[in-house]
Amino acid sequence: MEISLPPHEVALRLAAATLIGVLIGVTRDLKSKPTGMRTLALVCLGAALATVATVYLDDLRSDPDALSRTVQGVLQGVLTGIAFLGAGAIIRREDDDHPGLTTAANVFVTAAIGIACGLGVWWVVFIGAGLALFVLVILHPLEKYLERMTRKRRRPSSEADDQT
């Protein structure tokens, strides 16, 4: 079987997936989170590899039904596998106040971006990566601020309860 894309296009898609995974992972490494740059680079690259390898084979392109079934199977398989990784992140930290939900969601989004890289849908890649970085970088301080405000509101009522 021969890949119908030129090698430089395949390399671009895989490199883009790896780079975006690194960028998303750096935001996690800066916060000392367990799933960081290398893990997310590999998740994104793996999703892109699976997508490129199945979508652009000449034998599949000549049979639209086979191509459709293969793409559906790959997407379902990748996202199901990623869901297991995410579940592991949540279960591993179940005794913590922060059960790993952001980590699990991060892994899921990174894999989806990898799939978009593999498909070469660049506008989806850039919008998805931009939004993921916005959520991880820009919204994090806002989330912490809101948590502090919520804790401050709870304290006075609990102190009043303690005094009675």
DSSP file with accessible surface (Angstrom, degrees, kcal/mol):
  #  RESIDUE AA STRUCTURE BP1 BP2  ACC     N-H-->O    O-->H-N    N-H-->O    O-->H-N    TCO  KAPPA ALPHA  PHI   PSI    X-CA   Y-CA   Z-CA
    1    1 A M              0   0  161      0, 0.0     2,-0.4     0, 0.0    56,-0.0   0.000 360.0 360.0 360.0 139.0    0.0    0.0    0.0
    2    2 A E        -     0   0  139      2,-0.0    56,-2.1     0, 0.0     2,-0.4  -0.886 360.0-122.3-115.4 138.0    1.2    3.4   -0.9
    3    3 A I  B     -A   57   0A  71     -2,-0.4    54,-0.2    54,-0.2    50,-0.1  -0.621  15.6-149.4 -77.1 131.3    0.4    6.6    0.9
    4    4 A S  S    S+     0   0   45     52,-2.5    -1,-0.1    -2,-0.4    53,-0.1   0.522  72.8  84.0 -83.8  -4.9   -1.2    9.1   -1.5
    5    5 A L  S    S-     0   0   29     51,-0.4    -2,-0.1     1,-0.1    51,-0.0  -0.760  90.2-106.4 -92.4 146.6    0.2   12.1    0.3
    6    6 A P    >>  -     0   0   58      0, 0.0     4,-1.8     0, 0.0     3,-1.0  -0.396  32.7-113.5 -66.1 148.7    3.7   13.4   -0.4
    7    7 A P  H 3> S+     0   0  108      0, 0.0     4,-2.8     0, 0.0     5,-0.2   0.839 115.5  57.9 -54.9 -35.6    6.1   12.6    2.4
    8    8 A H  H 3> S+     0   0  137      1,-0.2     4,-2.2     2,-0.2     5,-0.1   0.862 105.4  50.6 -67.4 -29.8    6.5   16.3    3.3
    9    9 A E  H <> S+     0   0   39     -3,-1.0     4,-2.3     2,-0.2    -1,-0.2   0.915 111.5  47.4 -71.4 -41.0    2.7   16.6    3.8
   10   10 A V  H  X S+     0   0   23     -4,-1.8     4,-2.5     2,-0.2     5,-0.2   0.944 112.9  49.4 -62.5 -45.7    2.7   13.6    6.2
   11   11 A A  H  X S+     0   0   55     -4,-2.8     4,-2.9     1,-0.2     5,-0.2   0.905 109.9  51.6 -61.0 -41.5    5.8   15.0    8.0
   12   12 A L  H  X S+     0   0   89     -4,-2.2     4,-2.7     2,-0.2    -1,-0.2   0.933 111.0  47.4 -61.1 -45.5    4.1   18.4    8.3
   13   13 A R  H  X S+     0   0   20     -4,-2.3     4,-2.0     2,-0.2    -2,-0.2   0.922 115.8  43.7 -64.6 -42.5    0.9   16.9    9.8
   14   14 A L  H  X S+     0   0   33     -4,-2.5     4,-2.4     2,-0.2    -2,-0.2   0.906 114.8  48.9 -71.1 -39.3    2.8   14.7   12.3
   15   15 A A  H  X S+     0   0   59     -4,-2.9     4,-2.9    -5,-0.2     5,-0.2   0.907 110.4  51.5 -66.4 -40.7    5.2   17.6   13.2
   16   16 A A  H  X S+     0   0   20     -4,-2.7     4,-2.6    -5,-0.2     5,-0.2   0.924 110.3  49.1 -61.6 -43.6    2.3   20.0   13.8
   17   17 A A  H  X S+     0   0    0     -4,-2.0     4,-2.4    -5,-0.2    28,-0.2   0.933 112.8  47.4 -61.2 -44.6    0.6   17.4   16.0
   18   18 A T  H  X S+     0   0   46     -4,-2.4     4,-2.4     2,-0.2    -2,-0.2   0.940 112.8  48.6 -63.1 -46.1    3.7   16.9   18.0
   19   19 A L  H  X S+     0   0  105     -4,-2.9     4,-2.7     2,-0.2    -2,-0.2   0.919 111.9  48.3 -62.6 -42.9    4.4   20.7   18.4
   20   20 A I  H  X S+     0   0   15     -4,-2.6     4,-2.6     1,-0.2     5,-0.3   0.917 110.6  51.8 -65.9 -40.2    0.8   21.4   19.5
   21   21 A G  H  X S+     0   0    0     -4,-2.4     4,-2.5    -5,-0.2    20,-0.4   0.916 110.4  49.4 -60.3 -40.3    1.0   18.6   22.0
   22   22 A V  H  X S+     0   0   40     -4,-2.4     4,-2.5     2,-0.2    -2,-0.2   0.941 110.7  49.7 -62.4 -47.5    4.2   20.1   23.4
   23   23 A L  H  X S+     0   0   84     -4,-2.7     4,-1.2     1,-0.2    -2,-0.2   0.918 113.9  44.4 -60.4 -44.7    2.7   23.5   23.6
   24   24 A I  H  X S+     0   0    0     -4,-2.6     4,-0.9     1,-0.2     3,-0.3   0.921 113.6  52.0 -66.2 -39.6   -0.4   22.2   25.5
   25   25 A G  H >X S+     0   0    0     -4,-2.5     4,-2.7    -5,-0.3    12,-0.6   0.846  99.6  62.4 -66.7 -33.1    1.9   20.1   27.7
   26   26 A V  H 3X S+     0   0   52     -4,-2.5     4,-2.6     1,-0.3    -1,-0.2   0.902  98.3  57.1 -60.2 -38.0    4.1   23.0   28.6
   27   27 A T  H 3< S+     0   0   13     -4,-1.2     4,-0.4    -3,-0.3    -1,-0.3   0.852 110.7  44.5 -61.6 -31.9    1.1   24.7   30.3
   28   28 A R  H X<>S+     0   0    8     -4,-0.9     5,-2.4    -3,-0.5     3,-0.9   0.891 110.8  52.4 -78.2 -41.2    0.8   21.6   32.4
   29   29 A D  H ><5S+     0   0   69     -4,-2.7     3,-1.9     1,-0.2    -2,-0.2   0.881 102.7  59.3 -61.9 -37.5    4.5   21.2   33.2
   30   30 A L  T 3<5S+     0   0  141     -4,-2.6    -1,-0.2     1,-0.3    -2,-0.2   0.749 109.5  44.2 -63.9 -21.8    4.6   24.9   34.4
   31   31 A K  T < 5S-     0   0   58     -3,-0.9    -1,-0.3    -4,-0.4    -2,-0.2   0.199 116.3-115.5-103.9  10.4    2.0   23.9   37.0
   32   32 A S  T < 5 +     0   0  114     -3,-1.9    -3,-0.2     1,-0.2    -2,-0.1   0.863  57.4 163.5  57.3  40.7    3.7   20.7   37.9
   33   33 A K      < -     0   0   57     -5,-2.4    -1,-0.2     2,-0.1    -2,-0.0  -0.593  46.3-121.5 -86.4 153.5    0.9   18.6   36.7
   34   34 A P  S    S+     0   0   67      0, 0.0     2,-0.9     0, 0.0    -1,-0.1   0.810 100.4  60.0 -69.5 -30.1    1.5   14.9   36.1
   35   35 A T  S    S+     0   0   20      4,-0.1    -2,-0.1    -7,-0.1     2,-0.1  -0.852  79.7 147.8-102.8 103.9    0.5   14.9   32.4
   36   36 A G     >  -     0   0    4     -2,-0.9     4,-2.8    -8,-0.1     5,-0.3  -0.105  54.3 -42.7-119.1-148.1    2.9   17.2   30.7
   37   37 A M  H  > S+     0   0   69    -12,-0.6     4,-2.2     1,-0.2   -12,-0.2   0.875 126.6  41.6 -56.6 -51.9    4.8   18.1   27.6
   38   38 A R  H  > S+     0   0  202      2,-0.2     4,-2.2     1,-0.2    -1,-0.2   0.927 116.1  48.9 -68.3 -42.8    6.1   14.7   26.6
   39   39 A T  H  > S+     0   0   67      1,-0.2     4,-2.4     2,-0.2    -2,-0.2   0.951 115.3  42.9 -62.0 -49.0    2.9   12.8   27.3
   40   40 A L  H  X S+     0   0    0     -4,-2.8     4,-2.5     2,-0.2     5,-0.2   0.849 111.1  55.4 -71.2 -30.8    0.7   15.2   25.5
   41   41 A A  H  X S+     0   0    9     -4,-2.2     4,-2.6   -20,-0.4    -1,-0.2   0.931 111.6  45.1 -62.8 -41.7    3.1   15.4   22.5
   42   42 A L  H  X S+     0   0  118     -4,-2.2     4,-2.9     2,-0.2    -2,-0.2   0.885 111.7  51.7 -70.7 -36.9    2.9   11.6   22.3
   43   43 A V  H  X S+     0   0   17     -4,-2.4     4,-2.3     2,-0.2     5,-0.2   0.953 114.3  43.1 -62.1 -48.2   -0.9   11.6   22.6
   44   44 A C  H  X S+     0   0    0     -4,-2.5     4,-2.2     2,-0.2    -2,-0.2   0.930 116.5  47.3 -65.9 -44.2   -1.3   14.2   19.8
   45   45 A L  H  X S+     0   0   42     -4,-2.6     4,-3.1    -5,-0.2    -2,-0.2   0.923 111.2  51.7 -62.7 -43.9    1.3   12.5   17.6
   46   46 A G  H  X S+     0   0   34     -4,-2.9     4,-2.4     1,-0.2     5,-0.2   0.916 110.2  47.9 -61.5 -42.4   -0.3    9.1   18.2
   47   47 A A  H  X S+     0   0    3     -4,-2.3     4,-2.0    -5,-0.2    -1,-0.2   0.921 113.9  47.6 -65.0 -40.3   -3.7   10.3   17.2
   48   48 A A  H  X S+     0   0    0     -4,-2.2     4,-3.1    -5,-0.2     5,-0.3   0.912 110.8  51.7 -67.2 -41.1   -2.3   12.0   14.1
   49   49 A L  H  X S+     0   0   84     -4,-3.1     4,-2.6     1,-0.2     5,-0.2   0.934 110.1  48.2 -59.9 -48.1   -0.3    8.9   13.2
   50   50 A A  H  X S+     0   0   33     -4,-2.4     4,-1.2    -5,-0.2    -1,-0.2   0.906 115.4  45.9 -61.1 -38.9   -3.4    6.6   13.4
   51   51 A T  H  X S+     0   0    2     -4,-2.0     4,-2.6    -5,-0.2     3,-0.3   0.952 114.6  44.7 -70.5 -50.3   -5.4    9.1   11.3
   52   52 A V  H  X S+     0   0    5     -4,-3.1     4,-1.6     1,-0.2    -2,-0.2   0.919 111.0  55.3 -61.1 -42.4   -2.8    9.7    8.6
   53   53 A A  H  < S+     0   0   50     -4,-2.6    -1,-0.2    -5,-0.3    -2,-0.2   0.822 117.7  33.3 -64.2 -29.8   -2.0    6.0    8.3
   54   54 A T  H >< S+     0   0   28     -4,-1.2     3,-0.6    -3,-0.3    -1,-0.2   0.819 116.5  50.8 -96.8 -32.1   -5.6    5.0    7.7
   55   55 A V  H 3< S+     0   0   13     -4,-2.6    -3,-0.2     1,-0.2    -2,-0.2   0.852 109.7  46.1 -78.2 -32.7   -7.0    7.9    5.7
   56   56 A Y  T 3< S+     0   0   30     -4,-1.6   -52,-2.5    -5,-0.3     2,-0.5   0.027  73.8 121.7-109.6  31.9   -4.5    8.3    3.0
   57   57 A L  B X>  -A    3   0A  34     -3,-0.6     4,-2.0   -54,-0.2     3,-0.9  -0.795  59.8-138.1 -91.2 129.2   -3.9    4.7    1.8
   58   58 A D  H 3> S+     0   0   63    -56,-2.1     4,-1.4    -2,-0.5    -1,-0.1   0.866 100.6  58.7 -55.9 -39.8   -4.6    4.4   -1.9
   59   59 A D  H 34 S+     0   0   96      1,-0.2    -1,-0.3     2,-0.2     4,-0.2   0.851 110.8  42.6 -61.3 -33.7   -6.4    1.1   -1.5
   60   60 A L  H X4 S+     0   0   30     -3,-0.9     3,-1.4     1,-0.2     7,-0.6   0.842 105.8  61.8 -80.1 -33.5   -8.9    2.6    0.9
   61   61 A R  H 3< S+     0   0  125     -4,-2.0    -2,-0.2     1,-0.3    -1,-0.2   0.800  97.9  58.5 -65.4 -26.0   -9.4    5.8   -1.1
   62   62 A S  T 3< S+     0   0   97     -4,-1.4    -1,-0.3     1,-0.2    -2,-0.2   0.637 105.5  52.7 -79.1 -12.0  -10.7    3.8   -4.1
   63   63 A D    <>  -     0   0   70     -3,-1.4     4,-2.6    -4,-0.2     3,-0.2  -0.859  67.2-170.0-124.7  94.6  -13.5    2.4   -1.9
   64   64 A P  H  > S+     0   0   91      0, 0.0     4,-2.7     0, 0.0     5,-0.2   0.848  86.9  52.7 -56.2 -35.8  -15.5    5.2   -0.2
   65   65 A D  H  > S+     0   0  110      2,-0.2     4,-2.5     1,-0.2     5,-0.2   0.923 111.2  45.7 -66.5 -43.3  -17.4    2.8    2.0
   66   66 A A  H  > S+     0   0   15     -3,-0.2     4,-2.6     2,-0.2     5,-0.2   0.916 113.5  50.3 -64.7 -40.4  -14.2    1.1    3.3
   67   67 A L  H  X S+     0   0   41     -4,-2.6     4,-3.0    -7,-0.6     5,-0.2   0.943 111.2  48.7 -62.4 -45.6  -12.6    4.5    3.8
   68   68 A S  H  X S+     0   0   54     -4,-2.7     4,-2.6    -5,-0.2     5,-0.2   0.931 113.4  46.0 -60.8 -47.4  -15.6    5.7    5.8
   69   69 A R  H  X S+     0   0  149     -4,-2.5     4,-2.5     2,-0.2    -1,-0.2   0.900 114.2  49.2 -63.2 -40.0  -15.7    2.6    8.0
   70   70 A T  H  X S+     0   0   44     -4,-2.6     4,-2.7     2,-0.2    -2,-0.2   0.936 111.9  47.1 -66.5 -45.8  -12.0    2.7    8.6
   71   71 A V  H  X S+     0   0   31     -4,-3.0     4,-2.8     1,-0.2     5,-0.2   0.937 113.3  49.1 -62.0 -45.1  -12.0    6.4    9.5
   72   72 A Q  H  X S+     0   0  101     -4,-2.6     4,-2.6    -5,-0.2     5,-0.2   0.921 112.2  48.8 -59.3 -44.7  -15.0    5.8   11.8
   73   73 A G  H  X S+     0   0   38     -4,-2.5     4,-2.7    -5,-0.2    -1,-0.2   0.904 112.3  47.8 -63.2 -41.6  -13.2    2.9   13.5
   74   74 A V  H  X S+     0   0   28     -4,-2.7     4,-3.2     2,-0.2     5,-0.3   0.943 112.8  47.9 -65.7 -46.5  -10.0    4.8   13.9
   75   75 A L  H  X S+     0   0   51     -4,-2.8     4,-2.4     1,-0.2     5,-0.3   0.936 115.3  45.2 -60.8 -45.3  -11.7    7.8   15.4
   76   76 A Q  H  X S+     0   0  125     -4,-2.6     4,-2.3    -5,-0.2     5,-0.2   0.922 115.1  48.3 -64.0 -42.6  -13.7    5.6   17.8
   77   77 A G  H  X S+     0   0   45     -4,-2.7     4,-2.5    -5,-0.2    -2,-0.2   0.928 113.2  45.9 -65.0 -46.1  -10.7    3.6   18.7
   78   78 A V  H  X S+     0   0   27     -4,-3.2     4,-2.5     1,-0.2     5,-0.2   0.952 116.0  45.0 -62.5 -49.2   -8.4    6.5   19.4
   79   79 A L  H  X S+     0   0   50     -4,-2.4     4,-2.0    -5,-0.3    -1,-0.2   0.865 113.0  50.8 -68.7 -32.1  -11.0    8.4   21.4
   80   80 A T  H  X S+     0   0   77     -4,-2.3     4,-1.7    -5,-0.3    -1,-0.2   0.936 111.5  48.3 -67.3 -44.6  -12.0    5.3   23.4
   81   81 A G  H  X S+     0   0   36     -4,-2.5     4,-1.7     1,-0.2    -2,-0.2   0.910 111.2  50.3 -60.5 -40.9   -8.3    4.6   24.2
   82   82 A I  H  X S+     0   0   18     -4,-2.5     4,-2.7     1,-0.2    -1,-0.2   0.881 104.5  58.2 -66.0 -36.3   -7.9    8.2   25.2
   83   83 A A  H  X S+     0   0   55     -4,-2.0     4,-2.7     1,-0.2    -1,-0.2   0.899 104.2  52.2 -61.2 -36.8  -10.9    7.9   27.5
   84   84 A F  H  X S+     0   0  153     -4,-1.7     4,-2.2     2,-0.2    -1,-0.2   0.906 108.7  49.8 -65.7 -40.3   -9.2    5.1   29.3
   85   85 A L  H  X S+     0   0  100     -4,-1.7     4,-1.9     2,-0.2    -2,-0.2   0.932 112.3  48.3 -60.8 -44.3   -6.1    7.2   29.8
   86   86 A G  H  X S+     0   0    5     -4,-2.7     4,-1.9     1,-0.2    -2,-0.2   0.908 109.3  51.8 -62.9 -42.2   -8.3   10.0   31.2
   87   87 A A  H  X S+     0   0   40     -4,-2.7     4,-3.1     1,-0.2     5,-0.3   0.905 107.5  53.8 -61.4 -38.9  -10.2    7.6   33.5
   88   88 A G  H  X S+     0   0   39     -4,-2.2     4,-2.5     1,-0.2    -1,-0.2   0.895 106.5  51.8 -62.3 -38.7   -6.8    6.5   34.8
   89   89 A A  H  X S+     0   0   11     -4,-1.9     4,-0.8     2,-0.2    -1,-0.2   0.885 113.8  44.3 -65.0 -36.6   -5.9   10.1   35.6
   90   90 A I  H >< S+     0   0   56     -4,-1.9     3,-0.6     2,-0.2    -2,-0.2   0.950 116.1  44.4 -73.6 -47.7   -9.1   10.5   37.5
   91   91 A I  H >< S+     0   0  109     -4,-3.1     3,-1.8     1,-0.2     4,-0.2   0.908 107.1  60.2 -65.6 -39.1   -9.0    7.2   39.4
   92   92 A R  H 3< S+     0   0  145     -4,-2.5     3,-0.2    -5,-0.3    -1,-0.2   0.828 114.6  35.7 -58.8 -29.3   -5.4    7.6   40.3
   93   93 A R  T X< S+     0   0   39     -4,-0.8     3,-1.9    -3,-0.6    -1,-0.3   0.071  76.8 124.0-113.7  25.2   -6.1   10.8   42.1
   94   94 A E  T <  S+     0   0  148     -3,-1.8    -1,-0.2     1,-0.3    -2,-0.1   0.775  72.9  55.6 -63.3 -23.1   -9.5   10.0   43.6
   95   95 A D  T 3  S+     0   0  144     -3,-0.2    -1,-0.3    -4,-0.2     2,-0.2   0.554  94.7  88.9 -86.2  -2.5   -8.4   10.7   47.2
   96   96 A D  S <  S-     0   0   66     -3,-1.9    -3,-0.0     1,-0.1     0, 0.0  -0.502  84.7-123.1 -91.6 158.6   -7.3   14.2   46.2
   97   97 A D  S    S+     0   0  148      1,-0.2    -1,-0.1    -2,-0.2    -3,-0.0   0.743 110.7  51.6 -69.5 -23.9   -9.4   17.4   46.2
   98   98 A H  S    S-     0   0   88     -5,-0.1    -1,-0.2     1,-0.1    -2,-0.1  -0.867  77.7-165.5-114.8  95.4   -8.6   17.8   42.5
   99   99 A P        -     0   0   43      0, 0.0    -6,-0.4     0, 0.0    -1,-0.1   0.325  46.5 -97.3 -75.6  11.9   -9.4   14.5   40.9
  100  100 A G  S  > S+     0   0    4     -7,-0.1     4,-2.4    -8,-0.1     5,-0.2   0.714  78.1 137.1  88.3  16.9   -7.7   14.9   37.6
  101  101 A L  H  > S+     0   0  106      2,-0.2     4,-2.6     1,-0.2     5,-0.2   0.908  74.4  48.5 -65.8 -41.3  -10.6   16.0   35.6
  102  102 A T  H  > S+     0   0   68      2,-0.2     4,-2.8     1,-0.2    -1,-0.2   0.912 111.1  51.7 -65.5 -38.9   -8.7   18.8   33.8
  103  103 A T  H  > S+     0   0    2      2,-0.2     4,-2.4     1,-0.2    -2,-0.2   0.942 111.1  47.2 -61.4 -45.7   -5.9   16.3   33.0
  104  104 A A  H  X S+     0   0   15     -4,-2.4     4,-2.1     1,-0.2    -2,-0.2   0.933 114.3  46.4 -62.6 -44.4   -8.4   13.9   31.5
  105  105 A A  H  X S+     0   0   54     -4,-2.6     4,-2.8     1,-0.2     5,-0.2   0.893 110.5  54.6 -65.2 -37.2  -10.1   16.6   29.5
  106  106 A N  H  X S+     0   0    8     -4,-2.8     4,-2.4    -5,-0.2    -2,-0.2   0.913 108.0  48.1 -62.2 -44.9   -6.7   17.9   28.4
  107  107 A V  H  X S+     0   0    6     -4,-2.4     4,-2.2     2,-0.2    -1,-0.2   0.925 112.4  50.1 -62.4 -42.5   -5.6   14.4   27.1
  108  108 A F  H  X S+     0   0   95     -4,-2.1     4,-2.2     2,-0.2    -2,-0.2   0.942 112.5  45.2 -62.4 -49.0   -9.0   14.1   25.2
  109  109 A V  H  X S+     0   0   58     -4,-2.8     4,-2.5     1,-0.2     5,-0.2   0.911 111.3  53.6 -63.9 -40.1   -8.7   17.5   23.6
  110  110 A T  H  X S+     0   0    0     -4,-2.4     4,-2.2    -5,-0.2    -1,-0.2   0.915 109.1  48.6 -62.8 -41.1   -5.1   16.9   22.7
  111  111 A A  H  X S+     0   0    0     -4,-2.2     4,-2.3     2,-0.2    -1,-0.2   0.915 110.0  51.8 -64.3 -41.5   -6.0   13.6   21.0
  112  112 A A  H  X S+     0   0   42     -4,-2.2     4,-2.3     2,-0.2    -2,-0.2   0.907 109.2  50.0 -63.0 -38.6   -8.8   15.3   19.0
  113  113 A I  H  X S+     0   0    7     -4,-2.5     4,-2.5     1,-0.2    -1,-0.2   0.906 108.4  53.8 -65.3 -38.3   -6.4   18.0   17.9
  114  114 A G  H  X S+     0   0    0     -4,-2.2     4,-2.6     2,-0.2    -2,-0.2   0.905 107.1  50.8 -61.7 -40.6   -4.0   15.2   16.8
  115  115 A I  H  X S+     0   0   13     -4,-2.3     4,-2.2     2,-0.2    -2,-0.2   0.935 109.7  50.0 -62.2 -44.1   -6.8   13.6   14.7
  116  116 A A  H  X>S+     0   0   10     -4,-2.3     5,-2.0     1,-0.2     4,-0.9   0.897 110.1  51.0 -63.2 -37.3   -7.5   17.0   13.1
  117  117 A C  H ><5S+     0   0    0     -4,-2.5     3,-0.7     1,-0.2    -1,-0.2   0.930 109.1  50.9 -62.8 -44.7   -3.7   17.3   12.3
  118  118 A G  H 3<5S+     0   0    0     -4,-2.6    -2,-0.2     1,-0.3    -1,-0.2   0.858 111.7  47.1 -61.3 -35.0   -3.8   13.8   10.8
  119  119 A L  H 3<5S-     0   0   52     -4,-2.2    -1,-0.3    -5,-0.2    -2,-0.2   0.638 109.1-127.4 -79.9 -15.1   -6.7   14.8    8.6
  120  120 A G  T <<5 +     0   0   16     -4,-0.9     2,-1.6    -3,-0.7    -3,-0.2   0.760  57.0 148.8  73.7  26.5   -5.0   18.1    7.6
  121  121 A V    >>< +     0   0   47     -5,-2.0     4,-2.0     1,-0.2     3,-0.6  -0.640  20.5 176.9 -91.8  80.5   -8.0   20.2    8.6
  122  122 A W  H 3> S+     0   0   62     -2,-1.6     4,-2.8     1,-0.3     5,-0.3   0.827  70.2  55.9 -64.2 -36.4   -5.8   23.1    9.6
  123  123 A W  H 3> S+     0   0  177      1,-0.2     4,-2.1     2,-0.2    -1,-0.3   0.896 110.4  47.3 -65.8 -34.1   -8.4   25.6   10.5
  124  124 A V  H <> S+     0   0   60     -3,-0.6     4,-2.8     2,-0.2     5,-0.3   0.917 111.8  51.9 -68.5 -40.9   -9.8   23.1   13.0
  125  125 A V  H  X S+     0   0    0     -4,-2.0     4,-3.0     2,-0.2     5,-0.3   0.951 113.1  42.7 -58.9 -51.8   -6.3   22.5   14.4
  126  126 A F  H  X S+     0   0  132     -4,-2.8     4,-2.4     2,-0.2     5,-0.2   0.907 117.1  45.4 -68.9 -40.1   -5.5   26.2   14.9
  127  127 A I  H  X S+     0   0   96     -4,-2.1     4,-2.7    -5,-0.3     5,-0.2   0.947 116.5  46.6 -66.6 -45.4   -8.9   27.1   16.4
  128  128 A G  H  X S+     0   0   24     -4,-2.8     4,-2.5    -5,-0.2    -2,-0.2   0.933 115.1  45.3 -62.7 -45.3   -8.9   24.0   18.7
  129  129 A A  H  X S+     0   0    9     -4,-3.0     4,-2.7    -5,-0.3     5,-0.2   0.919 113.4  50.8 -65.5 -41.6   -5.3   24.5   19.8
  130  130 A G  H  X S+     0   0   40     -4,-2.4     4,-2.3    -5,-0.3    -2,-0.2   0.924 112.8  45.2 -61.9 -44.5   -5.9   28.2   20.4
  131  131 A L  H  X S+     0   0  104     -4,-2.7     4,-2.6     2,-0.2    -1,-0.2   0.894 111.9  52.3 -67.1 -39.3   -9.0   27.5   22.5
  132  132 A A  H  X S+     0   0   12     -4,-2.5     4,-2.5    -5,-0.2    -2,-0.2   0.938 112.1  45.6 -61.8 -45.2   -7.3   24.8   24.4
  133  133 A L  H  X>S+     0   0   47     -4,-2.7     4,-3.0     2,-0.2     5,-0.6   0.891 111.1  53.7 -66.1 -37.2   -4.4   27.1   25.3
  134  134 A F  I  X>S+     0   0   95     -4,-2.3     5,-1.9    -5,-0.2     4,-1.2   0.946 111.3  45.5 -59.2 -47.8   -6.9   29.9   26.2
  135  135 A V  I  <5S+     0   0   79     -4,-2.6     5,-0.3     3,-0.2    -2,-0.2   0.925 119.1  41.2 -63.1 -43.9   -8.7   27.6   28.6
  136  136 A L  I  <5S+     0   0   13     -4,-2.5    -2,-0.2    -5,-0.2    -1,-0.2   0.868 128.8  25.5 -75.6 -35.8   -5.4   26.3   30.1
  137  137 A V  I  <5S+     0   0   73     -4,-3.0    -3,-0.2    -5,-0.2    -2,-0.2   0.909 129.2  32.2 -96.5 -51.2   -3.5   29.5   30.3
  138  138 A I  I  X<S+     0   0   98     -4,-1.2     4,-0.8    -5,-0.6    -3,-0.2   0.904 121.0  45.3 -79.6 -42.6   -5.9   32.4   30.5
  139  139 A L  H  ><S+     0   0   61     -5,-1.9     4,-2.8     1,-0.2     5,-0.2   0.723  96.1  76.4 -77.9 -18.4   -8.8   30.8   32.4
  140  140 A H  H  > S+     0   0   49     -6,-0.3     4,-2.5    -5,-0.3     5,-0.2   0.946  96.6  45.1 -59.6 -49.6   -6.6   29.2   35.0
  141  141 A P  H  > S+     0   0   78      0, 0.0     4,-2.4     0, 0.0    -1,-0.2   0.907 113.5  51.3 -62.0 -36.4   -6.0   32.4   37.0
  142  142 A L  H  X S+     0   0   88     -4,-0.8     4,-2.7     2,-0.2    -2,-0.2   0.922 109.2  50.5 -63.9 -42.6   -9.7   33.3   36.7
  143  143 A E  H  X S+     0   0   90     -4,-2.8     4,-2.4     1,-0.2    -1,-0.2   0.925 110.9  48.5 -60.7 -44.9  -10.6   29.9   38.1
  144  144 A K  H  X S+     0   0   62     -4,-2.5     4,-2.3     2,-0.2    -1,-0.2   0.901 110.8  51.2 -63.4 -40.3   -8.2   30.3   41.0
  145  145 A Y  H  X S+     0   0  111     -4,-2.4     4,-2.4    -5,-0.2    -2,-0.2   0.938 110.5  48.2 -61.1 -46.3   -9.7   33.7   41.7
  146  146 A L  H  X S+     0   0   91     -4,-2.7     4,-2.4     1,-0.2    -2,-0.2   0.882 109.9  52.6 -64.1 -37.4  -13.2   32.4   41.7
  147  147 A E  H  X S+     0   0   50     -4,-2.4     4,-2.4     2,-0.2    -1,-0.2   0.917 109.9  48.6 -63.0 -42.7  -12.2   29.5   44.0
  148  148 A R  H  X S+     0   0  121     -4,-2.3     4,-2.2     2,-0.2    -2,-0.2   0.913 111.6  49.4 -63.2 -42.1  -10.7   32.0   46.5
  149  149 A M  H  X S+     0   0   49     -4,-2.4     4,-1.9     1,-0.2    -2,-0.2   0.903 110.6  50.3 -64.5 -39.5  -13.8   34.2   46.4
  150  150 A T  H  X S+     0   0   53     -4,-2.4     4,-1.6     1,-0.2    -1,-0.2   0.913 110.4  49.6 -65.1 -42.7  -16.0   31.1   47.0
  151  151 A R  H  X S+     0   0  112     -4,-2.4     4,-1.8     1,-0.2    -1,-0.2   0.899 108.9  52.7 -63.6 -39.4  -13.9   30.1   50.0
  152  152 A K  H  < S+     0   0  120     -4,-2.2    -1,-0.2     1,-0.2    -2,-0.2   0.891 108.7  50.0 -64.2 -38.4  -14.1   33.6   51.5
  153  153 A R  H  X S+     0   0  186     -4,-1.9     4,-0.7     1,-0.2    -1,-0.2   0.836 111.2  49.3 -68.9 -32.6  -17.8   33.6   51.2
  154  154 A R  H  X S+     0   0  161     -4,-1.6     4,-1.9    -5,-0.2    -1,-0.2   0.836 100.5  66.0 -75.0 -34.3  -18.1   30.2   52.9
  155  155 A R  H  X S+     0   0  126     -4,-1.8     4,-2.8     1,-0.2     5,-0.3   0.924  95.6  52.2 -59.9 -49.9  -15.8   31.1   55.9
  156  156 A P  H  > S+     0   0   76      0, 0.0     4,-2.2     0, 0.0    -1,-0.2   0.915 111.9  46.5 -57.8 -40.8  -17.9   33.7   57.6
  157  157 A S  H  X S+     0   0   68     -4,-0.7     4,-1.8     2,-0.2    -2,-0.2   0.898 113.9  47.7 -69.2 -36.2  -21.0   31.5   57.7
  158  158 A S  H  X S+     0   0   52     -4,-1.9     4,-1.9     2,-0.2    -1,-0.2   0.886 111.5  50.9 -73.2 -32.1  -19.0   28.5   59.0
  159  159 A E  H  X S+     0   0  104     -4,-2.8     4,-1.6     2,-0.2    -2,-0.2   0.900 109.0  51.5 -69.0 -38.5  -17.3   30.8   61.6
  160  160 A A  H  X S+     0   0   47     -4,-2.2     4,-1.0    -5,-0.3    -1,-0.2   0.901 108.9  51.0 -63.6 -38.1  -20.7   32.0   62.8
  161  161 A D  H  < S+     0   0  111     -4,-1.8     3,-0.4     1,-0.2    -1,-0.2   0.884 107.9  53.1 -65.3 -37.6  -21.8   28.4   63.1
  162  162 A D  H  < S+     0   0  134     -4,-1.9    -1,-0.2     1,-0.2    -2,-0.2   0.836 105.9  53.9 -66.6 -32.8  -18.8   27.6   65.2
  163  163 A Q  H  <        0   0  164     -4,-1.6    -1,-0.2    -5,-0.1    -2,-0.2   0.728 360.0 360.0 -77.2 -21.7  -19.4   30.5   67.6
  164  164 A T     <        0   0  151     -4,-1.0    -3,-0.0    -3,-0.4    -4,-0.0  -0.216 360.0 360.0 -85.5 360.0  -23.0   29.4   68.4
